[in-house]
Amino acid sequence: MSVLVDTSVWSLALRRRNPAGEGVVRELQELIREGRVHLIGPIRQEVLSGIREAAQFQTLRDRLRSFPDLPVETVDHERAAEHFNLCRHKGVQGSNTDFLLCAVAERHNLAILTTDGDFESFSRHLPISLHRPRLTGLP
């Protein structure tokens, strides 16, 4: 199954040092090698936002271009709003981008790779699956 990667994972992977997220970063690297990684535009935008140096921005932008964006359609936005409303009714909060990620993952039958604990709560109420790192304990 292919995987939609959340901003939280990209952020860990792009840090100079990432001991806390080592397992998930290795999993991302393996998924990239397997050609199973997908992005959506809002995640790309979040990852690229806040980079101060133009050269760093351009380097990262160019590397991320290896991962074409899945198209986000009107039905995804509508489904994201449904997800938001359902979760809110259940007492679970999340961002619009998080629910859009869930909607796109649902429509394309993709798992979500994230370190954001909110997705665990979402998965109790939404038809999404979370991808768990397989590579724990490897050197």
Backbone as JSON Lines, residues from 0, in Angstrom:
{"i":0,"aa":"M","n":[0.84,-1.18,0.0],"ca":[0.0,0.0,0.0],"c":[0.89,1.24,0.0]}
{"i":1,"aa":"S","n":[0.51,2.2,-0.79],"ca":[1.24,3.47,-0.82],"c":[0.88,4.3,0.41]}
{"i":2,"aa":"V","n":[1.69,5.32,0.66],"ca":[1.59,6.06,1.92],"c":[1.59,7.56,1.64]}
{"i":3,"aa":"L","n":[0.69,8.25,2.31],"ca":[0.64,9.7,2.29],"c":[1.38,10.18,3.54]}
{"i":4,"aa":"V","n":[2.42,10.97,3.35],"ca":[3.3,11.35,4.46],"c":[2.92,12.74,4.98]}
{"i":5,"aa":"D","n":[2.74,12.81,6.28],"ca":[2.34,14.04,6.96],"c":[3.55,14.95,7.2]}
{"i":6,"aa":"T","n":[3.26,16.2,7.41],"ca":[4.28,17.22,7.68],"c":[5.19,16.83,8.85]}
{"i":7,"aa":"S","n":[4.61,16.24,9.89],"ca":[5.4,15.9,11.08],"c":[6.57,14.97,10.75]}
{"i":8,"aa":"V","n":[6.36,14.07,9.82],"ca":[7.42,13.12,9.43],"c":[8.47,13.82,8.58]}
{"i":9,"aa":"W","n":[8.03,14.61,7.61],"ca":[8.98,15.36,6.78],"c":[9.84,16.26,7.67]}
{"i":10,"aa":"S","n":[9.22,16.91,8.65],"ca":[9.97,17.81,9.53],"c":[11.06,17.06,10.28]}
{"i":11,"aa":"L","n":[10.74,15.89,10.81],"ca":[11.75,15.08,11.49],"c":[12.87,14.68,10.54]}
{"i":12,"aa":"A","n":[12.49,14.25,9.35],"ca":[13.48,13.77,8.38],"c":[14.42,14.88,7.92]}
{"i":13,"aa":"L","n":[13.95,16.1,7.93],"ca":[14.74,17.21,7.41],"c":[15.59,17.9,8.46]}
{"i":14,"aa":"R","n":[15.42,17.52,9.72],"ca":[16.26,18.09,10.77],"c":[17.68,17.56,10.65]}
{"i":15,"aa":"R","n":[18.62,18.34,11.12],"ca":[20.02,17.89,11.08],"c":[20.22,16.68,11.99]}
{"i":16,"aa":"R","n":[19.57,16.71,13.14],"ca":[19.64,15.57,14.06],"c":[18.21,15.19,14.43]}
{"i":17,"aa":"N","n":[17.93,13.91,14.41],"ca":[16.56,13.48,14.69],"c":[16.51,12.2,15.53]}
{"i":18,"aa":"P","n":[17.22,12.14,16.66],"ca":[17.23,10.89,17.44],"c":[15.84,10.45,17.9]}
{"i":19,"aa":"A","n":[14.96,11.38,18.22],"ca":[13.63,11.01,18.69],"c":[12.78,10.37,17.6]}
{"i":20,"aa":"G","n":[13.05,10.73,16.35],"ca":[12.24,10.21,15.26],"c":[12.97,9.27,14.35]}
{"i":21,"aa":"E","n":[14.04,8.66,14.85],"ca":[14.89,7.83,14.01],"c":[14.14,6.73,13.27]}
{"i":22,"aa":"G","n":[13.26,6.01,13.98],"ca":[12.52,4.9,13.36],"c":[11.61,5.36,12.24]}
{"i":23,"aa":"V","n":[10.88,6.43,12.47],"ca":[9.96,6.92,11.45],"c":[10.73,7.51,10.26]}
{"i":24,"aa":"V","n":[11.88,8.11,10.53],"ca":[12.71,8.65,9.44],"c":[13.26,7.51,8.59]}
{"i":25,"aa":"R","n":[13.71,6.45,9.22],"ca":[14.18,5.28,8.46],"c":[13.04,4.68,7.64]}
{"i":26,"aa":"E","n":[11.86,4.66,8.22],"ca":[10.71,4.13,7.49],"c":[10.41,5.0,6.27]}
{"i":27,"aa":"L","n":[10.47,6.31,6.43],"ca":[10.27,7.21,5.29],"c":[11.31,6.93,4.21]}
{"i":28,"aa":"Q","n":[12.55,6.77,4.61],"ca":[13.61,6.48,3.63],"c":[13.32,5.19,2.87]}
{"i":29,"aa":"E","n":[12.86,4.17,3.58],"ca":[12.55,2.89,2.94],"c":[11.35,3.03,2.01]}
{"i":30,"aa":"L","n":[10.34,3.76,2.43],"ca":[9.17,3.98,1.57],"c":[9.55,4.74,0.31]}
{"i":31,"aa":"I","n":[10.47,5.69,0.44],"ca":[10.95,6.43,-0.73],"c":[11.66,5.47,-1.68]}
{"i":32,"aa":"R","n":[12.53,4.61,-1.13],"ca":[13.23,3.62,-1.97],"c":[12.24,2.7,-2.7]}
{"i":33,"aa":"E","n":[11.15,2.39,-2.04],"ca":[10.13,1.51,-2.62],"c":[9.19,2.25,-3.57]}
{"i":34,"aa":"G","n":[9.31,3.57,-3.65],"ca":[8.44,4.36,-4.53],"c":[7.0,4.42,-4.05]}
{"i":35,"aa":"R","n":[6.81,4.44,-2.74],"ca":[5.46,4.37,-2.17],"c":[5.0,5.67,-1.5]}
{"i":36,"aa":"V","n":[5.78,6.75,-1.63],"ca":[5.49,8.0,-0.93],"c":[4.68,8.95,-1.82]}
{"i":37,"aa":"H","n":[3.66,9.56,-1.21],"ca":[2.84,10.55,-1.9],"c":[2.74,11.81,-1.05]}
{"i":38,"aa":"L","n":[2.47,12.91,-1.73],"ca":[2.3,14.22,-1.11],"c":[1.0,14.85,-1.61]}
{"i":39,"aa":"I","n":[0.52,15.8,-0.86],"ca":[-0.51,16.71,-1.36],"c":[0.04,18.12,-1.2]}
{"i":40,"aa":"G","n":[-0.47,19.03,-2.0],"ca":[0.02,20.4,-2.01],"c":[0.07,21.07,-0.65]}
{"i":41,"aa":"P","n":[-0.98,20.96,0.17],"ca":[-0.92,21.62,1.48],"c":[0.22,21.11,2.38]}
{"i":42,"aa":"I","n":[0.57,19.84,2.28],"ca":[1.69,19.31,3.06],"c":[3.0,19.88,2.51]}
{"i":43,"aa":"R","n":[3.12,19.9,1.18],"ca":[4.31,20.51,0.55],"c":[4.48,21.95,1.05]}
{"i":44,"aa":"Q","n":[3.37,22.7,1.07],"ca":[3.42,24.09,1.5],"c":[3.86,24.19,2.96]}
{"i":45,"aa":"E","n":[3.31,23.33,3.83],"ca":[3.72,23.37,5.24],"c":[5.2,23.06,5.4]}
{"i":46,"aa":"V","n":[5.69,22.07,4.67],"ca":[7.1,21.68,4.78],"c":[8.01,22.82,4.33]}
{"i":47,"aa":"L","n":[7.63,23.5,3.27],"ca":[8.46,24.57,2.72],"c":[8.33,25.91,3.46]}
{"i":48,"aa":"S","n":[7.27,26.06,4.23],"ca":[7.04,27.33,4.92],"c":[8.01,27.51,6.07]}
{"i":49,"aa":"G","n":[8.49,28.73,6.23],"ca":[9.35,29.07,7.35],"c":[10.83,28.88,7.11]}
{"i":50,"aa":"I","n":[11.22,28.48,5.93],"ca":[12.65,28.32,5.62],"c":[13.2,29.71,5.32]}
{"i":51,"aa":"R","n":[14.18,30.11,6.09],"ca":[14.67,31.5,6.02],"c":[15.61,31.75,4.84]}
{"i":52,"aa":"E","n":[16.46,30.79,4.55],"ca":[17.46,31.01,3.51],"c":[16.94,30.55,2.15]}
{"i":53,"aa":"A","n":[17.08,31.42,1.16],"ca":[16.57,31.12,-0.18],"c":[17.22,29.88,-0.77]}
{"i":54,"aa":"A","n":[18.51,29.69,-0.55],"ca":[19.21,28.53,-1.11],"c":[18.68,27.23,-0.49]}
{"i":55,"aa":"Q","n":[18.45,27.24,0.81],"ca":[17.88,26.06,1.48],"c":[16.49,25.76,0.95]}
{"i":56,"aa":"F","n":[15.7,26.82,0.79],"ca":[14.34,26.67,0.27],"c":[14.38,26.02,-1.11]}
{"i":57,"aa":"Q","n":[15.23,26.55,-1.98],"ca":[15.31,26.03,-3.35],"c":[15.77,24.58,-3.38]}
{"i":58,"aa":"T","n":[16.73,24.22,-2.54],"ca":[17.23,22.84,-2.49],"c":[16.11,21.9,-2.05]}
{"i":59,"aa":"L","n":[15.42,22.27,-0.98],"ca":[14.34,21.43,-0.49],"c":[13.19,21.37,-1.49]}
{"i":60,"aa":"R","n":[12.83,22.51,-2.05],"ca":[11.77,22.54,-3.07],"c":[12.1,21.59,-4.21]}
{"i":61,"aa":"D","n":[13.34,21.64,-4.68],"ca":[13.74,20.79,-5.8],"c":[13.72,19.31,-5.42]}
{"i":62,"aa":"R","n":[14.11,18.98,-4.2],"ca":[14.07,17.58,-3.76],"c":[12.64,17.08,-3.63]}
{"i":63,"aa":"L","n":[11.77,17.92,-3.1],"ca":[10.37,17.52,-2.94],"c":[9.65,17.37,-4.28]}
{"i":64,"aa":"R","n":[10.17,17.99,-5.31],"ca":[9.55,17.86,-6.62],"c":[9.64,16.43,-7.16]}
{"i":65,"aa":"S","n":[10.46,15.6,-6.54],"ca":[10.51,14.18,-6.89],"c":[9.2,13.47,-6.55]}
{"i":66,"aa":"F","n":[8.41,14.09,-5.7],"ca":[7.14,13.51,-5.25],"c":[5.99,14.35,-5.79]}
{"i":67,"aa":"P","n":[5.39,13.92,-6.88],"ca":[4.29,14.72,-7.43],"c":[3.1,14.75,-6.48]}
{"i":68,"aa":"D","n":[2.4,15.86,-6.49],"ca":[1.22,16.0,-5.64],"c":[0.07,15.15,-6.17]}
{"i":69,"aa":"L","n":[-0.6,14.47,-5.27],"ca":[-1.87,13.85,-5.62],"c":[-2.86,14.99,-5.82]}
{"i":70,"aa":"P","n":[-3.72,14.88,-6.8],"ca":[-4.7,15.96,-7.01],"c":[-5.69,16.02,-5.84]}
{"i":71,"aa":"V","n":[-5.96,17.22,-5.38],"ca":[-6.96,17.44,-4.35],"c":[-8.18,18.03,-5.06]}
{"i":72,"aa":"E","n":[-9.29,17.34,-4.94],"ca":[-10.49,17.72,-5.68],"c":[-11.56,18.25,-4.74]}
{"i":73,"aa":"T","n":[-12.59,18.81,-5.33],"ca":[-13.71,19.34,-4.54],"c":[-14.25,18.29,-3.58]}
{"i":74,"aa":"V","n":[-14.39,17.06,-4.04],"ca":[-14.93,16.0,-3.17],"c":[-14.04,15.78,-1.95]}
{"i":75,"aa":"D","n":[-12.75,16.01,-2.08],"ca":[-11.83,15.86,-0.94],"c":[-12.09,16.93,0.11]}
{"i":76,"aa":"H","n":[-12.3,18.15,-0.35],"ca":[-12.6,19.24,0.58],"c":[-13.93,19.0,1.28]}
{"i":77,"aa":"E","n":[-14.91,18.53,0.52],"ca":[-16.21,18.24,1.11],"c":[-16.1,17.1,2.13]}
{"i":78,"aa":"R","n":[-15.35,16.06,1.78],"ca":[-15.18,14.93,2.68],"c":[-14.39,15.36,3.92]}
{"i":79,"aa":"A","n":[-13.39,16.22,3.75],"ca":[-12.62,16.73,4.89],"c":[-13.54,17.48,5.85]}
{"i":80,"aa":"A","n":[-14.47,18.25,5.33],"ca":[-15.43,18.96,6.18],"c":[-16.32,17.97,6.92]}
{"i":81,"aa":"E","n":[-16.73,16.9,6.25],"ca":[-17.51,15.85,6.92],"c":[-16.7,15.23,8.05]}
{"i":82,"aa":"H","n":[-15.43,14.93,7.77],"ca":[-14.55,14.36,8.79],"c":[-14.42,15.31,9.98]}
{"i":83,"aa":"F","n":[-14.21,16.59,9.69],"ca":[-14.09,17.6,10.74],"c":[-15.34,17.59,11.61]}
{"i":84,"aa":"N","n":[-16.53,17.63,10.96],"ca":[-17.79,17.7,11.7],"c":[-18.01,16.45,12.55]}
{"i":85,"aa":"L","n":[-17.73,15.29,12.0],"ca":[-17.91,14.04,12.73],"c":[-16.98,14.0,13.95]}
{"i":86,"aa":"C","n":[-15.71,14.31,13.72],"ca":[-14.75,14.27,14.82],"c":[-15.09,15.31,15.89]}
{"i":87,"aa":"R","n":[-15.48,16.48,15.46],"ca":[-15.86,17.53,16.42],"c":[-17.03,17.06,17.28]}
{"i":88,"aa":"H","n":[-18.01,16.42,16.63],"ca":[-19.16,15.88,17.35],"c":[-18.73,14.84,18.39]}
{"i":89,"aa":"K","n":[-17.64,14.12,18.09],"ca":[-17.12,13.1,19.0],"c":[-16.13,13.68,20.01]}
{"i":90,"aa":"G","n":[-15.9,15.0,19.95],"ca":[-14.99,15.65,20.89],"c":[-13.54,15.62,20.46]}
{"i":91,"aa":"V","n":[-13.28,15.33,19.19],"ca":[-11.91,15.23,18.67],"c":[-11.65,16.43,17.77]}
{"i":92,"aa":"Q","n":[-10.6,17.17,18.08],"ca":[-10.24,18.36,17.3],"c":[-9.09,18.06,16.34]}
{"i":93,"aa":"G","n":[-9.05,18.8,15.24],"ca":[-7.96,18.69,14.28],"c":[-7.96,19.87,13.34]}
{"i":94,"aa":"S","n":[-6.91,19.99,12.57],"ca":[-6.79,21.11,11.64],"c":[-7.45,20.76,10.31]}
{"i":95,"aa":"N","n":[-7.75,21.78,9.54],"ca":[-8.31,21.56,8.21],"c":[-7.37,20.73,7.34]}
{"i":96,"aa":"T","n":[-6.07,21.01,7.44],"ca":[-5.09,20.25,6.65],"c":[-5.08,18.79,7.08]}
{"i":97,"aa":"D","n":[-5.17,18.53,8.37],"ca":[-5.2,17.14,8.84],"c":[-6.4,16.39,8.25]}
{"i":98,"aa":"F","n":[-7.56,17.02,8.27],"ca":[-8.75,16.34,7.75],"c":[-8.7,16.23,6.22]}
{"i":99,"aa":"L","n":[-8.06,17.18,5.56],"ca":[-7.89,17.05,4.11],"c":[-6.97,15.87,3.8]}
{"i":100,"aa":"L","n":[-5.91,15.72,4.57],"ca":[-5.01,14.58,4.42],"c":[-5.8,13.27,4.59]}
{"i":101,"aa":"C","n":[-6.66,13.21,5.59],"ca":[-7.48,12.02,5.82],"c":[-8.41,11.75,4.63]}
{"i":102,"aa":"A","n":[-9.03,12.8,4.11],"ca":[-9.96,12.63,3.0],"c":[-9.25,12.12,1.74]}
{"i":103,"aa":"V","n":[-8.09,12.68,1.44],"ca":[-7.34,12.25,0.26],"c":[-6.85,10.81,0.45]}
{"i":104,"aa":"A","n":[-6.37,10.51,1.64],"ca":[-5.91,9.14,1.92],"c":[-7.06,8.16,1.76]}
{"i":105,"aa":"E","n":[-8.22,8.53,2.25],"ca":[-9.4,7.65,2.13],"c":[-9.75,7.42,0.65]}
{"i":106,"aa":"R","n":[-9.83,8.49,-0.12],"ca":[-10.24,8.37,-1.53],"c":[-9.25,7.55,-2.35]}
{"i":107,"aa":"H","n":[-7.97,7.68,-2.06],"ca":[-6.94,6.97,-2.82],"c":[-6.51,5.65,-2.16]}
{"i":108,"aa":"N","n":[-7.16,5.3,-1.06],"ca":[-6.82,4.07,-0.34],"c":[-5.34,4.03,0.05]}
{"i":109,"aa":"L","n":[-4.89,5.1,0.69],"ca":[-3.51,5.23,1.15],"c":[-3.47,5.21,2.67]}
{"i":110,"aa":"A","n":[-2.41,4.66,3.21],"ca":[-2.16,4.77,4.64],"c":[-1.5,6.12,4.9]}
{"i":111,"aa":"I","n":[-1.55,6.57,6.13],"ca":[-0.95,7.85,6.52],"c":[0.22,7.56,7.45]}
{"i":112,"aa":"L","n":[1.38,8.14,7.13],"ca":[2.55,8.07,8.0],"c":[2.68,9.41,8.71]}
{"i":113,"aa":"T","n":[2.57,9.38,10.02],"ca":[2.6,10.6,10.81],"c":[3.16,10.32,12.2]}
{"i":114,"aa":"T","n":[3.63,11.36,12.85],"ca":[3.99,11.25,14.26],"c":[2.99,12.04,15.1]}
{"i":115,"aa":"D","n":[2.01,12.63,14.46],"ca":[1.0,13.45,15.13],"c":[-0.03,12.54,15.79]}
{"i":116,"aa":"G","n":[-0.1,12.58,17.11],"ca":[-1.01,11.73,17.85],"c":[-2.48,11.96,17.56]}
{"i":117,"aa":"D","n":[-2.82,13.12,17.0],"ca":[-4.21,13.39,16.66],"c":[-4.76,12.36,15.67]}
{"i":118,"aa":"F","n":[-3.89,11.86,14.79],"ca":[-4.35,10.91,13.78],"c":[-4.79,9.59,14.41]}
{"i":119,"aa":"E","n":[-4.22,9.26,15.54],"ca":[-4.66,8.07,16.27],"c":[-6.12,8.26,16.68]}
{"i":120,"aa":"S","n":[-6.44,9.45,17.17],"ca":[-7.83,9.76,17.55],"c":[-8.73,9.76,16.33]}
{"i":121,"aa":"F","n":[-8.26,10.36,15.24],"ca":[-9.07,10.38,14.01],"c":[-9.39,8.97,13.55]}
{"i":122,"aa":"S","n":[-8.41,8.08,13.64],"ca":[-8.58,6.73,13.11],"c":[-9.64,5.93,13.86]}
{"i":123,"aa":"R","n":[-10.01,6.37,15.05],"ca":[-11.08,5.7,15.79],"c":[-12.45,6.03,15.22]}
{"i":124,"aa":"H","n":[-12.53,7.12,14.44],"ca":[-13.82,7.59,13.94],"c":[-13.9,7.67,12.41]}
{"i":125,"aa":"L","n":[-12.76,7.67,11.75],"ca":[-12.72,7.86,10.3],"c":[-12.19,6.6,9.61]}
{"i":126,"aa":"P","n":[-12.57,6.41,8.36],"ca":[-12.1,5.23,7.62],"c":[-10.69,5.44,7.04]}
{"i":127,"aa":"I","n":[-9.73,5.61,7.93],"ca":[-8.33,5.8,7.52],"c":[-7.48,4.72,8.18]}
{"i":128,"aa":"S","n":[-6.32,4.47,7.58],"ca":[-5.37,3.56,8.21],"c":[-4.05,4.3,8.39]}
{"i":129,"aa":"L","n":[-3.37,3.98,9.47],"ca":[-2.08,4.58,9.77],"c":[-0.98,3.59,9.45]}
{"i":130,"aa":"H","n":[0.07,4.09,8.84],"ca":[1.22,3.24,8.51],"c":[2.18,3.27,9.69]}
{"i":131,"aa":"R","n":[2.55,2.12,10.16],"ca":[3.48,2.0,11.29],"c":[4.87,1.66,10.77]}
{"i":132,"aa":"P","n":[5.91,2.28,11.32],"ca":[7.28,1.94,10.91],"c":[7.58,0.45,11.1]}
{"i":133,"aa":"R","n":[8.22,-0.14,10.11],"ca":[8.58,-1.55,10.15],"c":[10.01,-1.73,10.6]}
{"i":134,"aa":"L","n":[10.81,-0.69,10.57],"ca":[12.27,-0.84,10.69],"c":[12.82,-0.57,12.08]}
{"i":135,"aa":"T","n":[12.03,-0.67,13.11],"ca":[12.55,-0.38,14.45],"c":[13.63,-1.4,14.81]}
{"i":136,"aa":"G","n":[14.67,-0.88,15.45],"ca":[15.75,-1.74,15.92],"c":[16.84,-2.02,14.9]}
{"i":137,"aa":"L","n":[16.73,-1.55,13.68],"ca":[17.78,-1.77,12.69],"c":[18.87,-0.72,12.85]}
{"i":138,"aa":"P","n":[20.1,-1.05,12.51],"ca":[21.19,-0.06,12.65],"c":[21.04,1.09,11.69]}
